[in-house]
Each structure stands twice: as structure tokens, then as C-alpha cells.
Amino acid sequence: MTRLSAEMLAADTVQPITSAGHAQLGIAVLAGIAVIVLLITKFKLHAFLALTIGSLALAAFAGAPLDKAITSFTAGLGSTVAGVGVLIALGAILGKLLADSGGADQIVDTILAKAGGRTMPWAMVLIASVIGLPLFFEVGIVLLIPVVLMVAKRGNYSLMRIGIPALAGLSVMHGLVPPHPGPLVAIDAVGANLGVTLALGVLVAVPTVVIAGPLFSKVAARWVDVPAPERMIPQRPSEELDKRPGFGATLATILLPVVLMLAKALVDIVVDDPTHLVQRVFDVIGSPLIALLAAVIVGIFTLGRPAGFSKDRISQTVEKGLMPIAGILLIVGAGGGFKQTLIDSGVGQMVLDISKDWSIPALLLAWLIAVAIRLATGSATVATVSAAGLVAPLAADMSTTHAALLVLAIGAGSLFLSHVNDAGFWLVKEYFGLSVGQNLKTWSVMECIISVVAGALVLLLSLVI
């Protein structure tokens, strides 16, 4: 055992589950990922089960004792859920409060009332980006689709001219900006600073969403010129409410956790003294847990109460918000277990050793790995957690900003080319009433643009900061 390996073991108190050579480990990684891909795509198995089985298969191919492999997987699952599980739960509660109270509709209607004509696609980007901050991608789509279809129909716009900007705003937030599950897991895996990652994520997200949204929508509208399908216009949540929260209060509630986390990052840079009272205070209020918890508590009074919700109704809303995230938590947790199996098998160290001889930048390597897993599995979350586990050792000697950029490179790669093995692909296709070919020319191309533009911006930022 080398001195470096001994130091790593002493620091992490984790015993490698195998000492296989690089060739055997490489085959084990490919076999493990192949098992996951096959189970998800061919046998339609839930990603949680696929990741669990794939982790055990990887360890078996690497020649690891099964009992140690199980320990590694469960330890990784537990630490990942402990690290991000509560944050995902709080984000889900905030999103449900936002949807059920009519707060999301209030933001949409207020912005649309001030937009029109050529500014409408830009308004849709703004709406989707703001709404997309606390919401999961699928929830954001369900909330925004009625708006997209109504705006396209009433304003006689091309569906793609309105729909692509909204989808771009949601997708970019989902892949690049915490507190979404993917970025949170990657931050936890590589040990990046959340505030710095959030700040850089927003910096990368703005030009990315402009290019993939309003600008690309002009091209997409020429490629696929379809009207809004009337059969897909569902009822909006706030149509059942007598009143709903105000625009200012709703926007302030959504942005509260972002502001608190960014404030912590700024104080860390300016004060740079862990013993200073100001920094200690912001270390607490700017932590993701407290920031999101504060937003949920504030949201009860700024979203629930103004909508006329009773205590029982608020309690029911919180409960309903938590119910759909069981699958997400299990997938994220299993992804963490897969990551830990990779690390304890020595795969992370293998990537570190091999990459020393390559001329490819670490950020580009992370992007490419995430792209490969995304193409194979169709899941941005699976791509993020798996790629983060593989490249985590590369962050050991990185600066704070470059570790954050590594997270963003993984996030950008995880969005590449949504196609027929992605649930989001079919969700967009059915809501917009498109054929598979039309969806590939619009939604899938948009995802590629987001991935490539964001990846390029991350590489450019790495040269200047």
C-alpha cells in the first residue's frame, strides 16, 4: 500500500473492498454500468433497483467480497440521503405550497400581463426560471404546460416559440442550479462549496437559457410549426381558489433560500474568518438546510395563509408534497451507494491515476462521462450521481471555484440529448402533441444546446477564475 493510500484510509476510515488491477476495474465499471443501462432500458426496471443491482454487479466483476460490497453500498446510500434527503424534502414542500396556493399562477399571470409580442418568449424564460428554482423538473412542466398552451392559443403564437423557452428555463435550473437534487448530490460527492456553485451556476445558466430558449425557439418554430393541442389544456390549480398570494410575497419566498445561500458565500469571501461572529451567523442561516427550512416556514404564512388555507389544509399540502419524492430519494440514495461502491472498489483512484497521463482537462472528462451515462440511461439524475462518483477524486487538489465548476460540468453533461429512454422526452411529446421525430428536432436538440453551451461556458470560466 502506498503512503497516499494509507493517508486516504486514515482520513476516511473506509477499507477498499478490492485491490483489483486497473484492467479488471475498468471492465467492472463498464459491466456495472451496462447492467444498469440494460435493466432500465430493456427490462424497464425502476432506477433504484437497477442502481442497487448494478452496484453489486460492479463489485462482483471487480472481485470484491459481497459482504463488503453491501456495506459500501449501504454506507453510500445512507450518507447521500443524510446529506441531501432533507433538502429534497424541503424543496418538494415549498414547491407544493407554491403550486397549490396559486403563487405560481400569480407569478405567471403578473409577468404575462406585462409582456406581449416579441417579448413573450423572454417572458416565458423568466417565468420558467423563477418557477423552476424550487420545483422538480416534472412538477415545473405540469405547472407551466397550461400556461404555455393558453398563451400560444390566445396569442396565435407557434407552440415551439412559447414552449421551448419555458422548457429551457426549467431544464437549465434542473441541471445546474441547487437546490435541485442533481447539483446537490454532485456538490456532496465532490465536496464543493454550495454557495460558490450556486453563484457560478446562475452565471452559466443565464447565457445558456438565452441561447437554448428564445434564440433557438425561432429555429425550432420553423422546423416544427404546430398549434397548441386543445385537449391537453388542464385546469390550473388557482382556478379553484377564491384568493391567492401576492406577486411580491411569492417571489420573495421563492428567492429567499437563494439569497441566504449566496449571502453566506459572499460573507465567506469578504470576511474569511471562521471565528468572526458575522461569518458564524451566516454559516448557519446560509446553510442549505436552514435556508430552505426558512423558506418553507415563511411560505406557510406568505403562500398558504393568503390563499385561505386552514391549518389542516396546510398540513395536507405538506404531506402531499412529500409523497411523490419517495422514488426520487431512493434513486438519489442508490446513486450515492453506487458512487461509494465505485470509490471503495478503487475506481475513483483508477480514474485519478489514468487521467494523469491524459491531456484531457478534468472538467471536460467529467462532462464526457456524464454525457455517456445520460445517453445510456436517459436519466439526468443517474448520470449526475454516477459521474460525480467517478470523478470525485479529481476534485481533491482543486480550488473552491474549480470544484464548483466540476459540479457544473457534470450537470451540463447530464442534460445532453434527451431521447426515447428519458421519461421527460415522452412527457413533453404527449403534452405538446408532437410526433417522435418532431420532439427529437425540438426538445432533444434544445437539450443538446443546453449541454454544449453550458459545458463550453464552464471550460471558459475555468480559464479565468
Secondary structure, 3 states (H helix, E strand, C coil): CCHHHHHHHHHHCCCCCCCCCHHHHHHHHHHHHHHHHHHHHCCCCCHHHHHHHHHHHHHHHCCCCHHHHHHHHHHHHHHHHHHHHHHHHHHHHHHHHHHHCCHHHHHHHHHHHCCCHHHHHHHHHHHHHHHHCCCCHHHHHHHHHHHHHHHHHHCCCCHHHHHHHHHHHHHHHHHHCCCCHHHHHHHHHHCCCHHHHHHHHHHHHHHHHHHHHHHHHHHHHHHCCCCCCHHHCCCCHHHHCCCCCCHHHHHHHHHHHHHHHHHHHHHHHHCCCCCCHHHHHHHHHCCHHHHHHHHHHHHHHHHHCCCCCCHHHHHHHHHHHHHHHHHHHHHHHHHHHHHHHHHHCCHHHHHHHHHCCCCCCHHHHHHHHHHHHHHHHCCHHHHHHHHHHHHHHHHCCCCHHHHHHHHHHHHHHCCCCCCCCCHHHHHHHHHHCCCHHHHHHHHHHHHHHHHHHHHHHHHHHHHHC
